[in-house]
Amino acid sequence: MVYEKDNRLGEIFLQHAEREIRDPVLLCDRKGMLNPEAIGFARRPLITSNLKGHFMRKKKWNYWCVYGEDLLFSATISHLDYAAVCFVYILDYETQRFYEKQVTLPISRKVKMPDDVLGSVKFVDNRISVQLVHIQGETHLSVTIPDFDNEVLHADLHISHPERDDSLNVVIPWKRDLFQFTAKHHSLPTSGFVKIGDKRYNFNPDYSFAVLDYGRGVWPREADWNWAMASQRLGGRRIGLNFGGKWTNGTGMTENAVFVDGVMTKIHEDVIFTYDTEDFMRPWHIHTKFSDQVDMTFTPFFERISKTNVQLVRTNVNQLVGYFNGRVKLNDGSVLRIRQMLGCSEDHRAKW
């Protein structure tokens, strides 16, 4: 821990001293244990997730969420060691039409999860096809689902990765044999379309932005976490918010950051989520633990509930879509004010 003084306010607050990684590094050693040199955060995807061993405990996922002007579109490919799971969901902001399609393949060896953050990955089945191909600074996201709420869904999205943009890449160390590498890439301009039946949603890269959540790690049997995120254009600037809670507590690392036109302010403090577990639709308060660097209210307008209860897996996800209002102090001393910024916040409980 280190103490830092904010001379403008005359306050002293407690802050984690997180190590910044500047050179490529492997996540694991030769035995599959956490490589101590990988503990820290990086502004580029410098960490290679060379997971091995730990049968049944490895968790891998590539989650994409795209905020269009009219539609939220999300596609995920994951592998839990004993099953591969793919799911796609949509939310029309105006009509609040929501639908989610999930397909599980037990003990699937066909789904290969890449070791690199931007590696290509695909999940192809007669019920759902999701393909992610990264080439020349762009991710091509292609999705086809023959029966999506009794209609055909086809998505063809081109997600740009601006060359100079920072991203948040963090290794969370619980123990040498329990750890997680998470990469959050925000405010990625997106073009293309999503077509559901006869309804077509177009994505303009000036106003449509994608978020990537890449995860690779060895997890305990039970885990809880919060995640809040948003990527929008506000006041002519590309803004990204990323806050996490519970799962990083006590590790000395956080997944908290703010992005302004691709420049990341790393927030070293833990962030506290305060919300009503009996009514997730009530406003949430999200704030830094020791200081007032982050002070945010999140007001939901839609709740996605996802429950899984099959054999080895039991998960409960309450993901809320809504608006962020508040402020964040940036590293240069300025204050970023957030007004009605569309995003998501979630409560996730897993036994897996």
Steps between C-alpha positions, in 0.01 A plus 500: 500500500608860444352826611449774246402858571262699285646849538191665357279359771750454779381143549700185558357171390609139486581364157635174364840513335437287192790389284483595132613234251681641198641190329342176372462234768349152542213460745618158628828326575592157365292327770188700418529713814470877498813671375585773758634719218150513353340661806414859416322699230591596146370757252547257214410127471852389593400195707475158334256271683684167468267308734553129555414238761245583774242264347139619543611832651613698193254763375533677166271747327478765230200723573403778261242771561423752227307818578323611184276802466185285514618156608723338760654186347709248692677178401713273720710189447617331821657175615468374859730196453208257508274687256508767233223757524396756241229761546366797308249759616344824376316791658307757296520815715171650382271197495700309767473188288748257654598150399788268587617178336742266680659176377714266715732230366612256775874428510553668165843476344394677183493842665857627528548808716802708395784589737523853361240767579430576136534145370226365272236262639186331373204299626318324218193284552181446298314711760746790522813623325723768652832582338753759614789570266760765578703632209675829419380687807138393471281227649238356267207369702267276300195332654230283342213344696225321298247516787530815709160565656345325195697716258837485325773716652805604304761743628796635305700747709842652446663614825795737471792495746659848476876448495583748777218407737578369846325191631473359852688173547521377860611184679316436827699274740294309755763224543771342286243245384198736489520807279332689219619705204239747382523732201246777448509684167265797484342753262591307186326663197266251333335489159273247331154365570286258699196361320220315683230381265409804290633749755847639429708700748791697355811591702679830434861502628463863612233403752525120544764353728601149602641368828712183524523304824769234456552266796744215564565350838480230765200565723375378838185287503286795611538865407305827515571821314371835384586658167391838367593629157404751234642622169341801335574833336441787742569862416686397185738264686511120513447404865537156655425401860608173663443420868519165679419393852515210750716259303817715512468602867815438702718411201676837464370527143185649347331501162396864535574751226360785295579567134484837324568489125699182553715630789459296820492632855571195720309513827701319766238500775232239557156607386193434714163409347194583712164369375181327611522123448124478549438751221787537254303764307551756775792744446853371570783699660852428373791673673866462594565357845741757643456819299248678282683421175195309375150606602235357271128425505365236266126505425371187320216485251526129406600181684644193331473191719704196402494181708680171439446191714635190327714231660829669596400856417275740687507870410279798572550820300306819549626735230344843493496742208468865593667838532808616692515845656782637713866587477850355487825679581762440233876476543556852365288646779197572283153371577312291244129559541269223387141582405249241380764261368349173380659189647461183706558387857471145629485274803642156413507192724656178374555147623699341219 
